[in-house]
């Protein structure tokens, strides 16, 4: 599965065997419980070394394929 977050456009992260969303802590973790994204205010932060500076919006999508399910839908 893939995690999609939106900044100026949608960015795909993955693939993952599964994703765990902990709404209490505001975290999304992968199958090995590695932190994938964390909630910061109204958005998400991803510390992957490539997207550290991007302020992702509050919405996210999880899909089973590499193709975005709604490519014309932005924030």
N, C-alpha and C positions, 0 to 999 in steps of 0.2 A: 504494500500500500504506500501511498504518497501523501505528504502533507503540503498543502498549498497555502502560502501567506501572501498578502498583497501590500506592496509599497507603491510604486508608480505603475506597477504591473504585477501579475502573479508570478511567484517564484516557487519552484517545486523542490521539495526535500525528500530524500529517500533513494531507493526503496527501503521499506521497513517490513518486517514480518508482522508486527502489530504496533500500535501506538496506545499509550495510556494517558488519558487526560485526567488530571487531578484538579478539579474545580476549586477545592478548598485552598490548595497551595498555589494555584495558577501555573501549573507546569504541564508540559507534554513530554513524555519520556518514551524511549524506544524499547524494543524487546529485551535489551540488556540493562534497562533502567537508566541509560545515559540520558541526560537532559538534552532535549531537542530544542525546546522553546520555553520561555517563561513570560508570564504576564507582567507588564510594566505599565501601570496606569491604564489607559484605554487601548494599548497595543501590545505587541509581542516583540521580544528580543531573542535573536538566535546567535549564539556564540559559536560559529563554525569556522571562524577565521576568514571567511569570505564576505559574510553579510553582517558583520558586527556593527557597522555604522548605519544600517538601514532601520528606520522606524516603521515596522510593519503595523498595519491597521488592526482593528479588533476582530475582524472576521477571518475565519480560516475554513478550508475545505479539506476533507480526507477522501481520496479516491483510490480505486483499485488499479487504475492504468496510468501510464505516463501522460495521457492526453487530458487536459483540463476539461472538466465536465461542462463548464459554462465560460468558454474563452472570451466572450464579448462582455462579460460582467465584471466591472471594476468596482472600486470602493465608492 
